[in-house]
Amino acid sequence: MSTGVRPLAPERRDEVLRRLRRIEGQVRGIQRMVAEGRDCRDIVHQIAAIRQALASANSVVLECYAQHCLNDAENCRAETINELIELFKDTC
């Protein structure tokens, strides 16, 4: 498997950082809810929202990674495809 560094493109990096900061705020909000003794159902709903937000951010990163790999002429296509498959398996 290839070990080359594949950073996000600057515009995607900014988008992912915005999403992660929003998620961070949501997590802090849940911490407050727990500390205040809020209803478990409300907390579960908020946790579900965070899980969805993380999945969405992960999709952006995976998409960028896949595009970068498929455009990498230096790597063998079979190796690239296997690498992508393993990465997608790990995130499911």
Residue pairs with C-beta under 8 A, 6 or more apart in sequence:
1 79
1 82
1 83
1 86
2 75
2 79
2 80
2 83
6 65
6 68
6 69
7 13
8 16
8 61
8 64
9 64
12 60
12 61
12 64
15 60
16 57
16 60
16 61
19 53
19 56
19 57
19 60
20 57
22 53
23 50
23 53
23 54
23 57
26 46
26 49
26 50
26 53
27 50
29 46
30 43
30 46
30 47
30 50
33 42
33 43
33 46
34 43
58 91
62 87
62 88
62 91
65 84
65 87
66 84
69 75
69 80
69 83
69 84
70 80
70 84
72 80
75 83
